[in-house]
Amino acid sequence: MKYDINYNSLMITFKLIGRVILLVIFTSLLSLDVGMAQSADDYVAKGRAKFEKGDYQGAIQDFNKAIALDPNNATSYAGRGFPKGILKDYKGAILDFNKAIELEPNNAIYYTFRGNAKAALDDPKGALEDYNKAISLNPNDPIVYLFRANIKGAIGDNEGALQDFNKVIGINPNDVAAYAGRGLSKISLGQKESGCKDITKAGQMGFAGAAKLKEEHCK
């Protein structure tokens, strides 16, 4: 049985995760002293600040200026890709992450968020390829397993989804979305009692959609 998992319902979105990731890669950029022109660096800083305030169009404009001044820095393209994803310009986000990957091919973050954009465009095969690549580069990031599990469940690979949700919980046992997703996977595999226990646990841990899931699947 296939099931639909909405990224928003599992509290995993460009907006929530991208904000943290952009902060991380921006901090890394500064610490590495990549020799970026100061004026371009200023625009990256402004773009990050606007992104954090929710001014996504303003952030895109600043990253545009950073790219114009330094077209060979992957961080600027990735930084622009995040707000494009939030604004549902998924094709534009993919183009930006493509360029970031071209410039920095071993950065798992870029593959992860390109995969999200592909998933939003109903390209599960492309999304899975990107998630697989991200995991090969960074096998200890629970977020990527969670994204991949969602896609596997959506295309009916419930066993594969279950394995990925297990992996998420193994890395981060406090991930409420993983318990909810694992519960749905188990139910889809005929393990209703165990699956409903996971959904109940997700609710006890604060997952807002648990009551609705129990109503739909655990009667």
N, C-alpha and C positions, 0 to 999 in steps of 0.2 A: 504494500500500500504506500502510495506517495502522500506526503503531507507538506503543507506550506508553512514555512517559518519566515516571518517578517523580521528583518534586521532590527527595525525599530522596536518590535515587541520583545526582542531579546536584549534590548538596551545596548546594541552594538551598532553604531552609526559612524559615518564620516565625521560628524560633528563632535561626538564624544571622544573617539579614539584619535582622530586627526589632530585635535587641539593638543593632546599630550605628545603625540609623535612629532608634530612640528616643533614643539618646544625642545624635544630631545635632539632632533637633527640640527636645529638652529644652534643649540648650545655646543654640540659637537663641532659644528662649523667654526665657531669662534675659537674653541680650544685647539683646533688643528692648525689655525693660522694659515689658511690656504692661499694667501696672497691676493685675495679678492680686492679690487679697487675700492677705496674707502667709500666713495659715493654710492657704488652698487651695494656695499655692505649696509649703508644707511637705509637704502630702500628695502632690503631684506628685513631689517629690524622694524621698519615701519609696517611692512606687510604682515609680519608676525603679530605686531601689536594690534593692528586692525582685525586680523583673524580672530584673536583672542576676545576681542570686544564684539564679535559678530558682524563686523562690517566686511562682508565677504567680497563685495564689488570693489571696495576700496583696497582690500588686500591684493586682489588680482591686479589692479592698476599699479600698485607699488612693485609687485613681482614682475610685471611687464617692464617697468623701468629698470629693475635690477638686471633682467635678461638682456635688455638693449645695451647696457653698459658692460655686461660680462656674460656672453652667450654660451659659455662653456662650464657653467657651474650647475651641477645636478640639483643642488638644494633649492635653487630658485625655481626650477621647473616643477619639482615636487611640491614646493610651497604653493605654487599657483594651482597645482592639481587638486589639492585638498579643498579649497573653497569652491572650485568648479564642481567637484563631486557633491558638496553640500547643496549647491544651487541646481543640481540635477543636470548639469552639462557634462554628462558622462563621457560622451565622445571627446570633448575637449580635455577632460581629465585624463583619458587614456593617452591622448597625444602627448600631454605633458609628462606622464609617467614613462611613456615610451622614450622620450628624450632623456629623462633622468636616468633610465636604465642604460641607454646608449653610453652615457657619460660615466656612469657608476654601476656597472653590471653586477656587482656582488652585494648590493644593498637589498636585503630582504624586504624592507619596508615598502620599497617602490613596487615590487611584485605583488605584495599583499594588497595595496590600495588600487593597483591596476586591476587586480582580480575582483575587487569589490565593484569597480565601475563596470567591468564585464558582466558580473552577476546582475547588476541593475539593468543592463541592456539585454537580459535574458540570453546570455552566452555562458551556460554552465560549464561547457567543455573548456572554453578559454579561461574561465575563472579557476577551474580546478588545476589547469596547467600552471597558472601563476601561483596558486597556493602551494602546489607541490614544489615549485622552484623556491618559494620563500622558505618552506620547511627544510629543504635541503641546505639552504644557506644558514638558517637559524632554527634548529630543531627543538629549541626550548622555549619558544614563544607560544603561550597558550592561545592567544587571540587568533592566530592563523588556523590552528586546529579547529577553533570554534567556527570561524568562517567556513572552513572546508566541510565541517560536519553539517552545517546548515544547507550547503549546496548538495551534498550527498543525500541528505534526507529529502530535499525537494525533488530530486530526480529518481527517488525510489531505492537508493542504495542504503537501506536502513541499517544493515550490518556494518557497512563502512562508517556511517554516521555515528553509530554506537561506539565503535572503536575510537573515533576522534573525540567524542564527548568524554569517554573514559580517560583519554590522554589529557584533555583539558583539566579534568578534576584531579588527575594525578599530579599535575604541575601546580595547579591552583585550586585547592579543595574548597575555597570560598566563592567560587564562581557560580552565582545563582542561575545564570542563563544556561550553563552547562547541565545543571541538574534538570531544568525544565526540558531542555532539548533531549537529554538522555532518556527522560521519561517518555517523551513522544516516540523516540526510536524504539524503546522496549515495547511500548503498546503496539506499534506497527509490526513488530516481530512476534506478537502474540503473548508478550510477557506483561499482561495488564497489571497484575498485582504489584510487581516490582516497579513498573513504570509509574504507577500512581503514587507509590511511596516516594519516588524521586520528585514528582511534581509537588507533593505535599511538603517535602523537605525544601524545595525551592521557595514555596510560599512562606515557610517558617523562617527562611533566611532573608525574606524581603522582596521576593520576585512578585511584582505587581499583577502579572497576568496569570498567576497560579490558580486563583479561584475560577476563572473562566475556563482554563484548561481542564480542571477537575470536573466542571459542569459538563463539558463537551465529551470527555473521554473516560471518566471514572465512575459513571453511574452503574 
